[in-house]
Amino acid sequence: MHHSRRKPTTLAAVGALTLVGVLSACSSGGAAAGGETGGGDDATYTWWDPYPQHDDSSDWAGRVQACGEEAGVAIERTAYDTTALTNQALLAAQEGTSPDVILLDNPAVSTLADTGMLTTVDEFGLDTSAIDENLLAAGVVGGETYGIPIGANTLSLYYNAEVLEAAGVDPASITDWDSLTAALKAVTDNGDKGITFAGIGTEEGSFQFLPWFWGAGADLRDLDSPEAVAALELWTGWLDEGYAPNSVINNSQNTVWEEFLTGDFGFAVNGTWQVDSAAGADFEAGTVQLPARDGGVAPAPTGGEFIMAPVQEDTERYDVTRQIVECMTTPEGFVETANTFAYYVPPTADGQAALIEEKPELEPWVEAVRNAKGRTSDDLGADYPMISEALWTAVQNALSGAATPEEALTTAQTEAETATS
């Protein structure tokens, strides 16, 4: 197998990569089970993933080992938090110690691919024809596909059924921005709080803003378009009218959820990973799709990891590595991952149908994932982190009143062009 290496990216070059694994639902923490470096003997294959919260006794670790056993080898697993994993992977590429298999949050795929440290799915002989195109797109860089999503999750609009009923709001009526804003007015007029979301100055802020940005028809290469301005004006308008609290400026997605669980809010923007928590809330919680500006479903960003095979000097290892990857990406494997993590939707139609058959309550989330979009789609590749930082900075400036939405986004576009040129 031939793979042309590009010069490895230095760690300094990815200093702006502050991807927090917002939809990996990964807790922070250092390395967990397994060794520290790649390589290994012929009977041991190395595996890195961003799930330090799942130790050697977990169902997830058991799945990993089972795939190794099926391929006739032992797997030495190491777990890092998402940001540490990205940096460790880049360092390993420089040192020639990459693991045989790596799972990584999808926006970081392009950063690793740009170094030349990853094999493509075509080079590796992996079949991706059944993978939903919108989910696979997050791993496409320069027309080449790197890795396979093991599952996906995304955002929707949670609602408190009791608050909405008291305000006379039918959740089914929320089909566009105007109907959502009208619902927020009805809820606040009735004495409750409207909506909470994460506008924090990190990747989480961009993640939560993107459904409104894309739902207006905006493009990440054109941050100061009229459509982008309209999306930011929607958010600032909600603050100005008192439909959203000022706390959204500093809200993380966890904080948003804590606010929603108080029972005081009609709506909250959050993700698949809160399904179980919502079911256990002190009130009836439901979801509707995030609406696009003029109707329909807004594309929300995809979260979730890709499974990839880094380049190895010993190419004879690839055959077993391919068996391990294929074990994790069978139709049954996708459903098993979804059941193991609860917050993942399989990336194939067959897997999604099987999941809905087992858990029909997840059907709205399957629909949301089918409408979702990768953050690095549109061939943004390694430019995405810089664009995202400019975008979340603009959101911060507009929500705080430091600049108008138009001013904030004009500055953001200039910053993004400078950073990616």
Phi, psi and chi 1 to 4 in degrees:
 res  aa     phi    psi   chi1   chi2   chi3   chi4
   1 MET       -  124.7 -179.9 -176.2  -55.8      -
   2 HIS   -96.1  137.3  173.2   70.2      -      -
   3 HIS  -144.5  119.2 -172.3   93.1      -      -
   4 SER   -80.8  124.0   58.4      -      -      -
   5 ARG   -87.1  135.7  -77.8 -177.5  179.4  -90.5
   6 ARG   -95.9  168.3  -79.5  161.3  -78.9 -179.4
   7 LYS   -63.3  126.1 -177.5  178.6  178.7 -178.9
   8 PRO   -58.5  139.1  -25.1   35.5      -      -
   9 THR   -68.7  135.9  -58.5      -      -      -
  10 THR   -78.1  159.5   63.4      -      -      -
  11 LEU   -62.3  -34.2  -66.3 -177.8      -      -
  12 ALA   -62.4  -32.3      -      -      -      -
  13 ALA   -69.1  -18.4      -      -      -      -
  14 VAL  -110.2   23.4  -65.3      -      -      -
  15 GLY   -60.5  -27.9      -      -      -      -
  16 ALA   -82.2   -4.5      -      -      -      -
  17 LEU   -80.0   90.3 -172.3   67.1      -      -
  18 THR  -106.1   34.8   54.7      -      -      -
  19 LEU   -62.8  124.6  -60.0  170.3      -      -
  20 VAL  -102.0   12.1  -64.7      -      -      -
  21 GLY    63.6   42.0      -      -      -      -
  22 VAL   -58.5  -28.1  -66.4      -      -      -
  23 LEU  -117.1   17.7  -76.2 -172.1      -      -
  24 SER   -85.1  -12.1  -55.5      -      -      -
  25 ALA    52.2   38.2      -      -      -      -
  26 CYS   -94.6  134.9  -66.1      -      -      -
  27 SER   -79.0  156.6   62.0      -      -      -
  28 SER   -74.4  157.7   61.1      -      -      -
  29 GLY   158.8  165.8      -      -      -      -
  30 GLY   -88.7 -164.1      -      -      -      -
  31 ALA   -62.9  144.8      -      -      -      -
  32 ALA  -117.9 -132.0      -      -      -      -
  33 ALA   -57.7  143.1      -      -      -      -
  34 GLY   106.5 -176.2      -      -      -      -
  35 GLY   -87.8 -173.7      -      -      -      -
  36 GLU  -104.0  -17.5  -67.7  -65.1  -30.1      -
  37 THR  -131.3  167.8   60.2      -      -      -
  38 GLY   -81.4 -160.7      -      -      -      -
  39 GLY    83.7 -142.9      -      -      -      -
  40 GLY   110.3  166.4      -      -      -      -
  41 ASP   -80.8  177.7   59.6   41.5      -      -
  42 ASP   -65.4  -22.8  -69.2  -17.1      -      -
  43 ALA   -95.8   -1.6      -      -      -      -
  44 THR  -126.8  127.4  -58.1      -      -      -
  45 TYR  -116.6  138.9  -82.8   64.0      -      -
  46 THR   -94.9  145.1   47.7      -      -      -
  47 TRP  -140.9  125.7  169.2  -64.8      -      -
  48 TRP  -117.7  136.9  -67.4   -2.1      -      -
  49 ASP  -144.8  167.1   67.2   43.2      -      -
  50 PRO   -99.0   41.3   35.9  -33.0      -      -
  51 TYR  -123.4   61.7  -48.1  127.0      -      -
  52 PRO   -64.2  -16.6   22.6  -32.9      -      -
  53 GLN   -75.4  -10.5   72.4  -85.6   34.6      -
  54 HIS  -107.0  101.5  -64.3  -75.3      -      -
  55 ASP   -84.3 -172.0   63.2   19.4      -      -
  56 ASP   -63.7  -20.1  -75.1  -14.7      -      -
  57 SER   -90.4   -0.9   65.7      -      -      -
  58 SER   -79.0  161.4   65.8      -      -      -
  59 ASP   -61.1  -36.7  -70.1  -15.9      -      -
  60 TRP   -63.3  -48.8  170.7 -111.2      -      -
  61 ALA   -59.5  -37.5      -      -      -      -
  62 GLY   -62.7  -38.7      -      -      -      -
  63 ARG   -63.7  -44.3  -74.6 -154.8   61.7 -143.5
  64 VAL   -59.6  -48.9  172.7      -      -      -
  65 GLN   -64.3  -36.5  -65.4  -57.9  -29.2      -
  66 ALA   -62.6  -37.3      -      -      -      -
  67 CYS   -68.8  -34.6  -78.3      -      -      -
  68 GLY   -65.1  -45.0      -      -      -      -
  69 GLU   -61.8  -38.8  -69.2  170.2    7.0      -
  70 GLU   -62.7  -32.3 -173.2  174.1  -49.8      -
  71 ALA   -88.8   -1.8      -      -      -      -
  72 GLY    83.6   21.4      -      -      -      -
  73 VAL  -135.6  165.8  -62.0      -      -      -
  74 ALA   -92.6  147.6      -      -      -      -
  75 ILE  -112.6  128.5  -70.2 -176.9      -      -
  76 GLU   -99.9  105.7 -177.6  179.9  -48.9      -
  77 ARG   -98.2  136.7  173.5  178.3  170.7 -107.4
  78 THR  -127.0  133.6  -54.7      -      -      -
  79 ALA  -118.8  132.8      -      -      -      -
  80 TYR  -127.1  162.3  -58.8   90.1      -      -
  81 ASP   -71.0  165.2   68.6   51.2      -      -
  82 THR   -59.6  -48.1  -62.2      -      -      -
  83 THR   -66.1  -43.3  -58.4      -      -      -
  84 ALA   -62.6  -36.5      -      -      -      -
  85 LEU   -64.5  -43.8  178.3   58.0      -      -
  86 THR   -59.0  -48.5  -57.0      -      -      -
  87 ASN   -64.5  -41.6  -68.8  -22.3      -      -
  88 GLN   -64.4  -38.0 -169.8   67.2   26.0      -
  89 ALA   -64.8  -40.7      -      -      -      -
  90 LEU   -66.6  -40.3  -68.4  165.9      -      -
  91 LEU   -64.4  -43.1  179.5   61.0      -      -
  92 ALA   -61.6  -36.8      -      -      -      -
  93 ALA   -62.9  -40.2      -      -      -      -
  94 GLN   -65.9  -35.1  -68.2  177.6  -45.4      -
  95 GLU   -93.0   -4.0  -63.4  176.8  -16.5      -
  96 GLY    72.0   30.4      -      -      -      -
  97 THR  -122.6   32.4   57.8      -      -      -
  98 SER   -63.6  146.5  -65.8      -      -      -
  99 PRO   -70.6  166.9   30.4  -37.3      -      -
 100 ASP   -71.5  -36.8  -66.3  -70.6      -      -
 101 VAL  -133.2  139.2  177.8      -      -      -
 102 ILE  -138.1  137.9 -171.9  168.3      -      -
 103 LEU  -110.9  132.0  -86.8   71.3      -      -
 104 LEU  -145.7  144.9 -162.4   64.7      -      -
 105 ASP   -52.9  134.0 -165.3   24.1      -      -
 106 ASN   -58.1  -32.1   71.1   73.0      -      -
 107 PRO   -67.9  -18.1  -18.5   32.0      -      -
 108 ALA   -88.0   -6.7      -      -      -      -
 109 VAL   -58.7  -45.1  172.8      -      -      -
 110 SER   -64.2  -33.2   56.5      -      -      -
 111 THR   -64.2  -43.8  -61.5      -      -      -
 112 LEU   -70.7  -39.7  -92.7   60.5      -      -
 113 ALA   -62.4  -34.5      -      -      -      -
 114 ASP   -65.6  -21.4 -158.5   47.1      -      -
 115 THR   -82.3  -13.1   71.3      -      -      -
 116 GLY    82.5   12.5      -      -      -      -
 117 MET   -88.3   -3.4   69.5  168.5  -74.4      -
 118 LEU  -113.7  144.2  -60.5  176.7      -      -
 119 THR   -80.3  153.3   61.3      -      -      -
 120 THR   -86.1  161.2   68.6      -      -      -
 121 VAL   -65.3  -32.1  -65.2      -      -      -
 122 ASP   -67.9  -44.2  -72.6  -19.1      -      -
 123 GLU   -61.3  -33.4  -72.1  174.0  -39.7      -
 124 PHE   -88.9   -7.2 -143.2   65.3      -      -
 125 GLY    74.8   30.6      -      -      -      -
 126 LEU   -95.4  139.1  -67.0  168.4      -      -
 127 ASP   -92.8  117.3 -178.8    9.0      -      -
 128 THR  -113.9   15.0   60.2      -      -      -
 129 SER   -63.5  -25.4   59.1      -      -      -
 130 ALA   -89.6   -8.2      -      -      -      -
 131 ILE   -76.5  134.4  -52.9  -64.9      -      -
 132 ASP   -56.9  130.1  -74.1   -5.2      -      -
 133 GLU   -60.5  -37.8 -173.1  175.4  -14.2      -
 134 ASN   -66.5  -27.3   66.6  -43.6      -      -
 135 LEU   -84.6  -38.8  -57.3 -179.8      -      -
 136 LEU   -66.4  -27.0 -167.2   63.7      -      -
 137 ALA   -59.3  -26.7      -      -      -      -
 138 ALA   -64.8  -19.4      -      -      -      -
 139 GLY  -103.5   10.8      -      -      -      -
 140 VAL   -95.4  123.0  175.8      -      -      -
 141 VAL  -132.5  120.1 -178.5      -      -      -
 142 GLY    58.7   33.2      -      -      -      -
 143 GLY    84.0   -4.3      -      -      -      -
 144 GLU  -106.5  144.4  -62.8  -78.6    0.7      -
 145 THR  -103.1  129.8  -57.7      -      -      -
 146 TYR  -117.7  108.4  -63.3   84.6      -      -
 147 GLY    84.3  175.6      -      -      -      -
 148 ILE  -131.7  132.8  -62.5  173.9      -      -
 149 PRO   -67.8  132.7   24.2  -32.2      -      -
 150 ILE   -85.1   -7.0   62.8  166.2      -      -
 151 GLY   166.6  174.1      -      -      -      -
 152 ALA  -147.0  154.7      -      -      -      -
 153 ASN  -143.2  170.6   46.0   35.5      -      -
 154 THR  -164.2 -169.5 -166.4      -      -      -
 155 LEU  -103.9  151.3  -61.9  168.7      -      -
 156 SER  -143.6 -177.9  -83.0      -      -      -
 157 LEU  -105.2  107.0 -169.2   61.5      -      -
 158 TYR   -77.6  148.5  -76.9   90.4      -      -
 159 TYR  -137.4  153.4   64.2   83.3      -      -
 160 ASN   -94.8  108.5 -177.8  -35.6      -      -
 161 ALA   -61.2  -34.9      -      -      -      -
 162 GLU   -68.9  -41.6  -63.5  167.7   17.0      -
 163 VAL   -64.7  -42.7  169.1      -      -      -
 164 LEU   -67.3  -41.2  -94.4   57.3      -      -
 165 GLU   -62.3  -41.7 -176.9  178.3    2.1      -
 166 ALA   -63.4  -29.6      -      -      -      -
 167 ALA   -92.4   -0.8      -      -      -      -
 168 GLY    73.9   29.3      -      -      -      -
 169 VAL  -104.6  125.6  173.7      -      -      -
 170 ASP   -91.7  118.2  179.0   -1.9      -      -
 171 PRO   -57.8  -27.4    8.5  -18.7      -      -
 172 ALA   -67.6  -16.2      -      -      -      -
 173 SER   -78.1  -10.2   69.1      -      -      -
 174 ILE   -86.6   98.8  -61.5  166.6      -      -
 175 THR  -125.9   -9.5   56.9      -      -      -
 176 ASP  -157.2 -178.6   55.6   18.7      -      -
 177 TRP   -64.3  -40.5  -71.7    4.1      -      -
 178 ASP   -63.4  -43.1  -74.6  -13.8      -      -
 179 SER   -69.9  -32.5   55.2      -      -      -
 180 LEU   -68.6  -44.3  174.4   55.2      -      -
 181 THR   -63.5  -37.7  -59.4      -      -      -
 182 ALA   -63.5  -38.1      -      -      -      -
 183 ALA   -65.8  -39.3      -      -      -      -
 184 LEU   -63.3  -39.5  -62.1 -179.5      -      -
 185 LYS   -63.6  -43.9 -177.6  178.8 -172.5  -55.6
 186 ALA   -62.9  -41.4      -      -      -      -
 187 VAL   -65.7  -46.2  166.8      -      -      -
 188 THR   -71.0  -34.7   54.1      -      -      -
 189 ASP   -62.7  -26.1  -76.3   -9.3      -      -
 190 ASN   -87.0    2.0 -164.3   49.9      -      -
 191 GLY    97.6    0.7      -      -      -      -
 192 ASP  -100.5  178.4  -72.0  -56.3      -      -
 193 LYS   -95.7  149.8  -62.9  177.5 -179.1  178.6
 194 GLY   -79.6  -80.0      -      -      -      -
 195 ILE  -140.8  147.0 -172.3  169.7      -      -
 196 THR  -127.9  145.3 -179.0      -      -      -
 197 PHE  -153.9  174.0   52.2   85.4      -      -
 198 ALA  -102.5  109.8      -      -      -      -
 199 GLY  -108.8   18.3      -      -      -      -
 200 ILE   -58.1  152.1 -168.0  171.7      -      -
 201 GLY   -82.7   58.9      -      -      -      -
 202 THR  -144.9 -176.2   68.6      -      -      -
 203 GLU   -55.8  -30.7  175.6   63.6   18.9      -
 204 GLU   -62.4  -35.1  -68.4 -170.5   58.0      -
 205 GLY   -65.5  -44.3      -      -      -      -
 206 SER   -63.0  -43.1  -69.0      -      -      -
 207 PHE   -56.1  -44.1 -167.7   91.2      -      -
 208 GLN   -79.0  -22.4  -72.2 -127.3  -27.5      -
 209 PHE   -81.7  -28.0 -177.0   60.5      -      -
 210 LEU   -57.4  -36.9  -78.6  171.9      -      -
 211 PRO   -60.4  -35.0  -23.4   34.1      -      -
 212 TRP   -75.9  -39.4  -45.0  100.4      -      -
 213 PHE   -62.3  -53.8 -177.7   90.2      -      -
 214 TRP   -69.4  -33.8  -75.3  -28.7      -      -
 215 GLY   -66.7  -17.7      -      -      -      -
 216 ALA   -89.5   -7.3      -      -      -      -
 217 GLY    92.3   15.8      -      -      -      -
 218 ALA   -81.4  161.5      -      -      -      -
 219 ASP  -125.0  138.5 -172.4  -59.9      -      -
 220 LEU   -69.8  -11.4  -76.6  169.6      -      -
 221 ARG   -86.9   -4.8  -68.5  -72.8 -171.8 -168.9
 222 ASP  -138.3   73.1 -170.1   10.6      -      -
 223 LEU   -68.3  -20.9  -64.5 -179.0      -      -
 224 ASP  -107.2   25.2   58.7   -8.9      -      -
 225 SER   -68.8  160.0   67.7      -      -      -
 226 PRO   -56.4  -34.8  -25.5   34.3      -      -
 227 GLU   -66.4  -41.4  -67.2   80.8    7.3      -
 228 ALA   -64.7  -41.7      -      -      -      -
 229 VAL   -61.6  -41.3  171.9      -      -      -
 230 ALA   -60.6  -39.5      -      -      -      -
 231 ALA   -64.9  -43.1      -      -      -      -
 232 LEU   -72.0  -32.7 -165.8   46.0      -      -
 233 GLU   -64.7  -31.3  -73.9  177.2  -18.1      -
 234 LEU   -60.7  -49.8  178.4   71.3      -      -
 235 TRP   -64.1  -47.1  -89.4   19.5      -      -
 236 THR   -66.4  -32.9   56.4      -      -      -
 237 GLY   -63.6  -38.3      -      -      -      -
 238 TRP   -63.7  -38.9  -73.2  -14.1      -      -
 239 LEU   -67.5  -44.4  -97.0   68.8      -      -
 240 ASP   -60.7  -36.1  -68.8  -17.2      -      -
 241 GLU   -85.8   -5.8  -65.7  -64.3  -29.9      -
 242 GLY    80.6   14.9      -      -      -      -
 243 TYR   -80.2  -20.2  -59.3  155.9      -      -
 244 ALA  -132.6  145.1      -      -      -      -
 245 PRO   -79.3  156.8   30.6  -35.3      -      -
 246 ASN   -63.3  -18.5  -72.0  -28.5      -      -
 247 SER   -61.7  -18.7   62.5      -      -      -
 248 VAL   -60.9  -24.0  -60.5      -      -      -
 249 ILE   -60.3  -34.9  -61.9  171.9      -      -
 250 ASN  -109.7    2.4  -62.3  -47.9      -      -
 251 ASN   -68.7  128.9  -89.5    0.2      -      -
 252 SER   -87.0  173.5   67.9      -      -      -
 253 GLN   -67.4  -31.8  -65.8 -169.7  109.3      -
 254 ASN   -65.6  -41.0  -75.7  -22.4      -      -
 255 THR   -64.5  -40.7  -51.0      -      -      -
 256 VAL   -55.3  -45.3  167.4      -      -      -
 257 TRP   -67.5  -39.7 -165.0 -114.2      -      -
 258 GLU   -60.2  -40.3  -70.1  168.6    1.6      -
 259 GLU   -64.2  -43.6  -70.9 -176.7  -25.2      -
 260 PHE   -64.5  -38.1 -176.8   62.7      -      -
 261 LEU   -69.1  -12.7  -71.6 -180.0      -      -
 262 THR   -65.9  -20.7   63.9      -      -      -
 263 GLY    86.0    4.3      -      -      -      -
 264 ASP   -88.5  -16.2  -63.5  -25.0      -      -
 265 PHE  -104.6  146.7  -75.5   85.3      -      -
 266 GLY   -76.6  -36.8      -      -      -      -
 267 PHE  -140.6  155.4  -61.1   92.8      -      -
 268 ALA  -150.6  139.5      -      -      -      -
 269 VAL   -89.5  119.4 -179.8      -      -      -
 270 ASN  -160.3 -175.1 -132.5  -72.2      -      -
 271 GLY  -117.6 -178.4      -      -      -      -
 272 THR   -54.4  -33.7  -35.3      -      -      -
 273 TRP   -67.1   -7.4   56.2   95.6      -      -
 274 GLN  -101.1    9.1  -59.9  -66.5    8.0      -
 275 VAL   -58.2  -48.6  166.5      -      -      -
 276 ASP   -66.5  -39.8  -71.4  -15.5      -      -
 277 SER   -64.2  -40.7  177.9      -      -      -
 278 ALA   -62.6  -38.4      -      -      -      -
 279 ALA   -65.2  -26.0      -      -      -      -
 280 GLY   -98.7    9.4      -      -      -      -
 281 ALA   -68.1  162.0      -      -      -      -
 282 ASP   -78.3    4.8  -67.3  -25.7      -      -
 283 PHE  -142.4  165.4   51.8   85.4      -      -
 284 GLU   -76.5  121.0 -179.0 -173.6  -12.8      -
 285 ALA  -113.1  139.5      -      -      -      -
 286 GLY  -132.6  179.9      -      -      -      -
 287 THR  -135.5  149.2   59.5      -      -      -
 288 VAL  -130.3  157.5  -67.0      -      -      -
 289 GLN   -68.5  146.0  -56.2  -62.4  -32.0      -
 290 LEU   -64.8  125.0  -71.6  161.4      -      -
 291 PRO   -82.3  144.4   31.1  -35.2      -      -
 292 ALA   -77.4  165.2      -      -      -      -
 293 ARG   -53.2  -49.8 -178.0 -177.4 -173.9  178.6
 294 ASP  -107.4   17.6  -62.8  -39.1      -      -
 295 GLY   117.3  159.4      -      -      -      -
 296 GLY    87.7 -176.2      -      -      -      -
 297 VAL   -94.8  130.2  179.0      -      -      -
 298 ALA   -77.1  139.8      -      -      -      -
 299 PRO   -67.6  121.6  -12.7   27.1      -      -
 300 ALA   -98.9  153.9      -      -      -      -
 301 PRO   -71.7  147.3   24.5  -32.3      -      -
 302 THR   -85.9  142.7   57.5      -      -      -
 303 GLY  -117.9  167.6      -      -      -      -
 304 GLY   123.8  163.3      -      -      -      -
 305 GLU   -99.7  152.5  -79.2   71.8   43.8      -
 306 PHE  -102.2  143.8  -89.7   55.8      -      -
 307 ILE   -99.2  128.2 -174.3  168.8      -      -
 308 MET  -136.5  160.3  -61.5  168.0  -70.6      -
 309 ALA  -117.2  106.4      -      -      -      -
 310 PRO   -65.2  155.4  -24.9   35.8      -      -
 311 VAL   -62.8  136.4  172.0      -      -      -
 312 GLN  -121.9  145.3  -57.4  -68.7  -24.4      -
 313 GLU   -65.5  -38.2  -65.8  -65.5  -23.4      -
 314 ASP   -90.2   93.6 -179.8    4.5      -      -
 315 THR   -71.3  -12.1   58.3      -      -      -
 316 GLU   -68.6  -14.3  -67.3 -176.2    1.0      -
 317 ARG   -74.9  -18.2  -61.6  179.5   69.7   82.5
 318 TYR   -62.1  -34.0  -70.5  144.3      -      -
 319 ASP   -62.4  -44.1 -177.0   56.8      -      -
 320 VAL   -69.7  -40.2  170.0      -      -      -
 321 THR   -58.2  -42.4  -57.8      -      -      -
 322 ARG   -61.2  -38.9  179.5  168.9   49.6 -109.7
 323 GLN   -63.0  -39.6  -66.9  177.6   51.8      -
 324 ILE   -65.0  -46.4  -64.7  169.1      -      -
 325 VAL   -62.6  -43.8  172.1      -      -      -
 326 GLU   -64.3  -35.0  -72.5  175.9  -18.7      -
 327 CYS   -60.3  -36.5  172.7      -      -      -
 328 MET   -80.7  -13.7  -66.3  -64.4  -63.3      -
 329 THR  -122.2   21.6   55.9      -      -      -
 330 THR   -73.0  162.2   61.7      -      -      -
 331 PRO   -53.2  -41.9  -28.2   35.9      -      -
 332 GLU   -68.5  -36.9  -62.4   79.0   14.6      -
 333 GLY   -63.6  -39.7      -      -      -      -
 334 PHE   -62.3  -43.4  -74.2  134.0      -      -
 335 VAL   -66.8  -38.6  174.4      -      -      -
 336 GLU   -63.7  -38.9 -165.9  169.9  -16.8      -
 337 THR   -62.6  -43.4  -64.9      -      -      -
 338 ALA   -60.9  -39.9      -      -      -      -
 339 ASN   -73.3  -32.4  -71.8  -29.3      -      -
 340 THR   -68.9  -42.6  -59.8      -      -      -
 341 PHE   -99.0  -13.3  -74.5  144.8      -      -
 342 ALA    68.8  -36.5      -      -      -      -
 343 TYR   -99.7   12.7   45.0   79.7      -      -
 344 TYR  -108.9  141.7  -87.8  154.6      -      -
 345 VAL  -109.2  131.6  170.2      -      -      -
 346 PRO   -57.2  147.8  -26.3   35.8      -      -
 347 PRO   -88.7   11.8   33.7  -35.5      -      -
 348 THR  -124.4  154.3   64.1      -      -      -
 349 ALA   -61.9  -41.9      -      -      -      -
 350 ASP   -64.2  -42.5  -73.4  -11.8      -      -
 351 GLY   -64.7  -39.0      -      -      -      -
 352 GLN   -65.7  -41.4  -69.7  162.1    8.5      -
 353 ALA   -63.5  -40.1      -      -      -      -
 354 ALA   -66.6  -38.5      -      -      -      -
 355 LEU   -65.6  -43.3 -179.2   66.5      -      -
 356 ILE   -63.9  -35.5  -69.2  172.5      -      -
 357 GLU   -63.4  -38.8 -174.2  173.1  -10.6      -
 358 GLU   -77.9  -38.2  -72.1 -173.4   21.4      -
 359 LYS  -136.1   79.4  -61.6 -179.4  178.3  179.7
 360 PRO   -59.9  -22.9   15.2  -27.3      -      -
 361 GLU   -66.9  -13.2   69.2  -86.0   12.9      -
 362 LEU   -89.9    2.1  -67.5  179.3      -      -
 363 GLU   -56.3  -41.6 -174.0  167.8    3.3      -
 364 PRO   -61.2  -31.6  -22.6   33.5      -      -
 365 TRP   -76.2  -32.6  -70.9  103.2      -      -
 366 VAL   -62.8  -43.1  169.5      -      -      -
 367 GLU   -61.4  -42.2 -179.3 -175.8   -4.7      -
 368 ALA   -62.5  -41.6      -      -      -      -
 369 VAL   -66.7  -36.9  163.2      -      -      -
 370 ARG   -64.7  -26.7  -73.4  172.3  177.4  164.2
 371 ASN   -95.2   -1.7  -75.6  -70.4      -      -
 372 ALA   -77.4  171.1      -      -      -      -
 373 LYS  -142.7  138.1  179.5  175.2  179.6  175.2
 374 GLY   -69.7  142.3      -      -      -      -
 375 ARG   -64.3  -32.0  -76.6  164.4  -84.1  178.0
 376 THR   -96.4   10.0   57.1      -      -      -
 377 SER   -61.8  175.5  -63.2      -      -      -
 378 ASP    63.9   25.4  -57.7  -34.9      -      -
 379 ASP    56.6   36.7 -150.7   21.7      -      -
 380 LEU   -70.4  -32.5  -67.9  179.2      -      -
 381 GLY    54.3 -136.1      -      -      -      -
 382 ALA   -72.8   -4.8      -      -      -      -
 383 ASP   -75.9  -20.3  -74.5  -11.8      -      -
 384 TYR   -56.3  -45.3  173.4   76.4      -      -
 385 PRO   -57.3  -38.5  -27.2   36.4      -      -
 386 MET   -69.6  -40.9  -75.4   80.0   79.0      -
 387 ILE   -64.5  -42.8  -65.6  170.6      -      -
 388 SER   -62.5  -42.0  177.2      -      -      -
 389 GLU   -63.2  -40.7 -177.0  171.4    2.4      -
 390 ALA   -63.0  -36.5      -      -      -      -
 391 LEU   -70.4  -47.1 -176.7   60.6      -      -
 392 TRP   -68.0  -28.4   82.9   55.6      -      -
 393 THR   -66.4  -40.5  -59.3      -      -      -
 394 ALA   -63.5  -42.0      -      -      -      -
 395 VAL   -60.4  -44.8  169.7      -      -      -
 396 GLN   -59.8  -46.6  -75.2  -82.1  -68.0      -
 397 ASN   -64.4  -37.0  -71.4  -24.8      -      -
 398 ALA   -75.2  -43.9      -      -      -      -
 399 LEU   -65.8  -32.1  -67.6 -179.7      -      -
 400 SER   -81.4  -11.3   67.3      -      -      -
 401 GLY    84.8    6.8      -      -      -      -
 402 ALA   -69.7  -22.3      -      -      -      -
 403 ALA  -154.9  157.8      -      -      -      -
 404 THR   -73.1  160.1   66.3      -      -      -
 405 PRO   -53.1  -42.3  -31.1   38.2      -      -
 406 GLU   -64.7  -44.3 -175.2  173.0    4.5      -
 407 GLU   -63.5  -43.8  -68.1  167.0  -15.1      -
 408 ALA   -62.9  -41.4      -      -      -      -
 409 LEU   -76.7  -30.0  -71.5  166.9      -      -
 410 THR   -63.0  -44.5  -63.3      -      -      -
 411 THR   -63.3  -41.3  -60.0      -      -      -
 412 ALA   -61.3  -41.7      -      -      -      -
 413 GLN   -62.9  -41.7  178.7   63.2   18.9      -
 414 THR   -62.7  -44.4  -59.6      -      -      -
 415 GLU   -63.6  -41.8  -68.6  174.1  -11.3      -
 416 ALA   -66.2  -42.2      -      -      -      -
 417 GLU   -62.7  -40.4  -71.7  174.4   -8.4      -
 418 THR   -66.2  -43.1  -60.0      -      -      -
 419 ALA   -70.2  -29.9      -      -      -      -
 420 THR  -102.5   -0.1   59.2      -      -      -
 421 SER   -77.4      -   60.9      -      -      -
